[in-house]
Amino acid sequence: MSATNTLKLLKVDHEAQDNHVDVNKVKVGFATERALEEHVKNSGAERQRLEFRQNFKLFLSKSLCLHQKRMRYHLCLQQMMMRVLEAQFPRLCTIPEALESRTCCPLWRGSPCGFDSGRGVCAPHPARDLPKPVDYRINWPRAFYDSVCTCWGNYDGFDCGQCLPGWKGPHCMQRHHIVRKEITDLTDQERENFLSRLYKAKFSTSDRYMILTSRDTTVEENYTFQNTSVYDLYVWMHYYSAKSYAGSENNAAHRGPAFAFWHRVFLLFMEREIRELTGDQDFYIPYWDWTRTNHCNICTNQYFGGAGQNGHIDNASPFSKWETICPYQESLGIICIQTDPSAPRRLIRNPGMDPMFKTLPTAEDVENIMATESFDTPPFDKTSRNSFRNKLEGFEIPLDSRHLNASMHNLIHRYLNGTMSLVPTAANDPIFMLHHCFIDKLLEKWLQSHNDATYPDSDQVHPAQRAQAYMAPFFPLRSNSFYWGRDTRSLGYVYKEESTARTATVS
């Protein structure tokens, strides 16, 4: 559909509203529900036709330009396409027009969500009808937008301008595969390439997203948007989702069945953003198999920095210059506000120096959790027993002679004894992503041998982690159960087993 016909649609619907005309009776050229339905069908999105019929009139009424009552429609669209923005919130969704209209449907090649190109449609989301939450991070993205992009086929991204994981090409019809290797199995060149791309992400401002900061998430509109680097966007996303909601111990990404899948989506998101930044479409995050040693074998200047004074990274490592964002705050309502000038801004890491968390999980620990039959069990939180998820996360602790205070995922965070030890701030340390890549590898291994497992469907699950709840803060919207049944190969990656069983240990 041409831009001219899009403008006609917008103008007709606006005039119909002003004159109390039934928009169902308005017909302009081929810009009718039937013709648009045919347009969508011919654009390769036939499976979305029925949904499109239901969303058609809502698409009209929620278009950004309809909220500019005194602005000419062609001028409105032109400004939306050409505006230079100060702009995980897509930049185009942080401008006043988007926030006032409660619509996050950026233009892709001239139409919202790439509609004219058959990529997606601006559509209302079910969460808009849920009760207004106490904490505005709950019921994502209820507090901010009523309509967002719904992408068709293999299209993805906040504006449907990208491809789903595992696809590439101008029309997202070509398969794309990478192999995630263990970090110590990389060649010298592969390692240097990976580290240099991380460094570029840390010091390059994201031209696609802004981050939200707030002093109180329980107060409506108590937030501002700020520029950030590509890597710090990743840090913020974890902080935003990992910090407990006001009035509870729960959050969107931990202590429940969404834990492993939220982090899977998180890693895929970061890989894609670094690919966009660097142009390296085969960039991937390697994994760190911490069962291969009894110490942190990547806490060296060859990898992520050796130990310096007072837990800081050795000055000879580039990571000694990394500043952290989003310091930990006891106040649950604070998001990424630096309230304590004395708080450390550099990475802190003291691996194995906390006597309560002085060891790493073993290969035997991994074998134990792999033998667990149920993915998750009631009450679907940190007290669940005989739950693969809870064992993997590390709240269900083995009873043995080690007298552990944490296990598996949690134990790694505590063992590193620094920035990684507080979950909301943990992603500041680049070891975080390699750690979670290994957690993802273990998840995939368990799923492959438990084909009959299902995502929990129970009211006992915290609302933010129920099967149909949307993962915060991702665009386009993805439910917690969306990736269930999609193996890593279908998502464009596989894991390569280590070249050796174990490396040398330190006694």
N, C-alpha and C positions, 0 to 999 in steps of 0.2 A: 504494500500500500504506500502511495507517495506521501511526502510531507504535506502536500496541498490537501489531500483528502483527510489526513490526520487533523489538520487545522479546521477543516469543515466539521469534522466530528466534534471537536472541542467546542467550536462556536455554536453549533446546533444545540448541544447539551446545555451549554451555559444559558442560551436564550430560552430554551425550554424551561429551565429552572426559574429564570426571572419572571416568565409569563405563566407559570404554573401549567405548562403543557405536559402531557404524558409523553415522556421520551420514547416509550415503546412505539408510538405512532410516527415518529420522525424518520424520514428516509432521505438520504442525500446521495445521489449517484449510486455507486456500488458500495458505499460506506454504510451498509446495513449489517445486521447480525448474520444473515445468511451468507452474504458476500465475504464478510470477515472470517466466518467459520471456514469457508472454502479456501480463503487465503492461508489460514493456519494449516489446513489439511495439505495444501500444495507445498507448504514450507517444510514438510517432513515431520510434523508434530501431530499426526492423526490421533495418537493415543490420548491427547489432551483436549480433543474436541468437545466432549461433553462438559468437562470442567470449564472450558472456555465459554461455552454458552451461558453458564451460570455466572461467570465473572465479567461478562462483557460490559454490562451497564455499570458495574462497580468500577471497572477500569476507567470508564469515562468520568464518573463522578469524582474519582480520586486523583485524576491527572493533576500534576503540579500547577499547571497554568490556570486551572479553573479557580484557584484561590487568589489570583491577581485580578480582581474585579475591574480595575480601571486601566489595565494594561492591554494593549492590542495583542492578540494571540500570537501572531507571527513574531512580534518583538519579544514576547515572553519566552517562546521556544528558543529564539536566537540567543537571548541572554543566558538561558540555562545551558546552552551548548558552549558558549564562549567565555563565560564568567571565569575570572582568575580568582582562585580561592586561597584563603589562608590554610584549607583542609589538607576496641576495633569497632571505628565508625567510618564508613566510606566518606571521603571528603564531601562529596556532593550531597550527602545526607545530613551534614552538619550545618548547612546554610539555613537562614531563617525560613525560606519558602518551604523547605522539606520538613523542618520541625513544626512549623505552624500548620501545615496540611497533614502532618503525621503520615507522610508518605516517603518511603525510601525506594525510589524507582528511577535511578539515574539513566540518562540517555546513553544509548550505545548506537553510534552511527546515526544519530538523529531521531531515534524513537525510544521511549521508555522501555528498558529491559531488552532492547534489540527486537522489539515486536515486529517492526517492518521487515526484519531479516529472518523472522521465524525462530528467534532464539528463546523468547519467553514473553511473559505478560505481567503487568502490574496488577497484583491481586491481593485481596484481603486475606489475612491469616487467622486461623481459629482462636489464637491466644487473645485477639483483640476483644473477645466477648467475655473473657475471664474477669473475675473481680479484681479491682485495683489492689495490687500488693502493698504490704507495709514497706518492704524493701524493693526499690525499683529495678533491682537485678532479677527478681523472680518473674516468671511467666514471660521470658524473653520473646519478642521485643515489645511487650505490652505497654510499657511505660513511655515508649518513644514513637512507635509507628503502628498504624492500623493496616497499611498496605506496603508490601515489599515485592521484589521480583520473584516470580516463580519461573524457573528455567525449564525448557523442554529438551528432550533428547539427551545428547551428551554435553549440553552447554552448562556452564557453572559460573560462579562469581556473583558479586553483589549486583552487577548490571547484566549478567548472562554473557559477558564478553570473554570468558575463559572457558576452558574445557574441563570436564570432570576428570578426576584422577584416573590415569590410565589411558587418556585420549589426547590427541594433538592434531594440528593441522587447522587450516582456515575454517573448516566446517566441523572440526572435532570428530572426524571419521577415521583417523589413523590411530592404530594402537601405539602406546608408548610404554616402554618397560625399562626399569632400572633394577640393579641388584645391590641391595644394601649389604656391605661387608662389615666384618668386625674391625674396629678402629686400628688395632695393632697389626692387622693383616694388610693394611693399605701400603702401597709402595710409597717411597719418599715423595714422589711427585704427586700422588693422589692425596697424601696427607697435607702437603703444602697447599695444594689447590683448595682443599676443604677448609683449612684454617684461614686462608686468605679471603675466601668468600664470606666466612663468618665475620672477619674483621671489617670487610666492606659493608656488610649488613649493619654492623654496630655503629658505623660512622656515616651512614647515608640516610638522609631524611626520606621517609616514605612519601611518595607523591600520590598514594592511593588511599591512605587512611589517616585518621587522627585518633587520639586517645582521650578518654573522659577522665577527669579528676573531680573529686567531690569531698566536701567536709562532712556530709551527712546524707547517706543514701536513703534515709527515711523521709527526707523533705523533698517534695516535688520540685523539679527543675533546679535543684541545688547541685549544679555541675557546670563545668566548662570543658571546652575541647582544646587540645593542644597538639602541636606538631610533635613528631617523634621519629626516631630512626626505625628502620625495618626490623632490626633485632629487638629494640625496646618495645616495639608494638607487640612482639611475641611475648616478652616479659609481662607487659600489661595485661594481655589476654588471660594469662594464667593467673595473675593476681586477682583480676576482676572475678574470675570464676572460682578460684580456690578459697577466697576469703569467706568465712562463714556469714550467712545471712543474719541480719539483725534479729536478735531474739532466739537464735538457735545455734546448734553446732554444725548444721548442714550447709553444703554448698553444691554447686552444679557439677563439680568434677571429681569429687572424692567421697569416700565413705558410703558408697552405694554402687548399684549395678552399672552406672554410666562411666565409672572410673576409667576402664581400659579403652572404651570406645571414644570417649571425649579426647583422650590423649592421642589416639590414633588420628583423629581428624585434625588435631592440633599440629602434629608432626607433618601431615600432608599439607596443611596450610602454610607452614613455615618453609617447607621445601619449595612450594610454588612461588612464594613471594621472593625467595632468593633467586630462583630461576628468572623471574621477571626482572629483578634488579641487575643480575650479572649477564643475562643472555645465555647462560649455561643451562640448556634444557635437560641435561642429564645429571645435574647436581642432585645429590642425595645425602641424607644424614646416616652415617655409619652407626653401628651399635657397639656398646661396651659390655662385653661378657665379664662381669665381675666374679664369676665362679672360677676363672682361669688362674687367679692369684689369691694370695691372702693379704694383699695391700693394694693401694691405689696405683696401679702401674701406668696410669696416664696423667698422674699428678707430677709431671716433669716438664722441663722447658721444651722438650721435643714435642710435647702435646699441649697441655693446657696450663702449664706453669708449675714450677716447683715451689716448695715451701720457702717463704721469706720470713722476715721478722714479724712477730705478733700476729701470725696467721695470714699475713698479706702474701700475695703472689710475688715470687722472686722478681726483682727488677729487670732481670735479663729477659723475661718473657713479655711479649706484647700484651698479654692479658693482665699484666700489672697496671696497665693504664686504663683498664675498663672501669667506668663508674657505674654503680648500680642505680636503678630507679625503683620507685614504689617501695620505700622502706616499710618494714613491718610496723603496724600500729595496732595496739590493743583495741582501740575504738573500732567496732565493727562497721560503723558508718563511713569511715574515712577510706577513700580510694586514691592511692598514689599522691598523697600530700606529704611533703617533707616538713614535719612539725618540729623535729629535733635537729638543730644545726650540728650537734656533736655526733649524730648517728654516722656510722661508717659509710663512705661512698664507694670504697674499693671492694673488690671481691675478697672474701675471707674464706680460708680453707685450712683446716687442721686435721687431716685424715687420720682416724684411729686414735686421736689423743683424748677423746672422752671415754673414761673407764667404763661407762655404762653402755657404750656402743663402739667397742674397739675391734669388732670382727666383721667380716663380710659374709653374705650368704654363700652356701656351698652348692656344689652340683647335687649333693644328696637332698638338700632343701628343695631344689627344683624338681627332682624326681618325686618327692613327696607331694608337692602341690599338683603335679601332673596326674597323679593317681586319684585326685578328687573327682567325684562323679557329677556333682551339681554345680552349675555355673554360679548360682547365688541362692541363698536361703533366707527365710524370714528371720529377723525383721528387716533384712536388706540394708544393714548399716554396719558399723564397725564391731557390733557384737555378734554378727552372724557366725554360725559354726558349720563346719563341713561345707564351706563355700569356697570354690576355686577363686572367685573374685576377692574375697576377704583375705585368703591366704596369700594371693599374689600381691595384694596391696600391703599386707604386712601387719594386719591387726590380729589375725589368728596366729598365735606364736607357738612354735614347736616347744614341747616340754622335754628338755634334755639337759645334759650336764653343762651346757654353755650358759644356762640361766639368762636367756636373751630377754631384753626389754622391748625389742622390735624385731621384725623379720622382713625378708624380701625387699620390696620397694621401699618401705618406710626405713628399714635399717640402712640402706645406702644413703638416704638423706641425712640420717643422724650420724652415720660413720664419718661423713665428710666434714661435719662439725664446723659449720660456718654459714655462709650465705645459703647453701643448699638445705640447711637444717630447718628453716622456717618455710613451710610449704608455700605460702603466698609469694615469698620473695625468691624462691628456689630457682626459677628460670633465668635469673641474672647470671648464674654460673653456667657456662656452655656445656659442662659435663651433664647437666640436666637432660639435654635432648638425646644424648647418647644412652644415658641410663634408661630413658623412657622408650627408646628404640628397642632396647633389649626386652623391656616389659612387653612391648608390642609383639616381638618375636615369640615370646612365651605364650601370649594370648593366642596367636595364630596356631602354634603347635597344639595347644589344648583344643581349640575349635575343630581342627582337622580330625581329631580322634573322638569328637563328641558331636556327631552330626545331628543328633536328636535334641540337643540343648536348645533352649529358647530364652529370650529376654524376659525377665519377670514381668508379669502383668498383675499387679496387686496394688491395692490402696495403701498398703504398708510402706511402699516405696515413697521416699520424699517426693513431693510434687515436681521439683526441678529435675528429677532423674527418672520420672515415669516414661514408659515406652514412647508415648506420643508427645511428650514435652520437648520443646526445642532446645538444643544445646546453645548455651550462652557463651560468648557473644558472636556467633558465626552468621555470615551471610553467604549464599542464600540460606534460608532456614532448613535445618536438618534435625529430625527427631532423634532421640537417643537410640532408637532401635533401627534407624535408617541403614546403618552399615552392617547390621546383623545379617548373615547369609551372603555377604560380599567378601570373598577371600582376598588376600593381598594381591594375588595375581590379577584379579579383575580390577583392582585399584592401581595397577601399574607397577607393582614392585614385588620382589621375592627376597628372601634372606639367604645368603651364602653361609654355609657352615664354616667354622673356624678351620684354619689349616693345621693346627695342632690342638691336642686336648687341653693342655695347660702350659703356661709359661712358668719361668722360674719363680719361686716364692721367696719371701724374705722371712727369716725366722726371728 
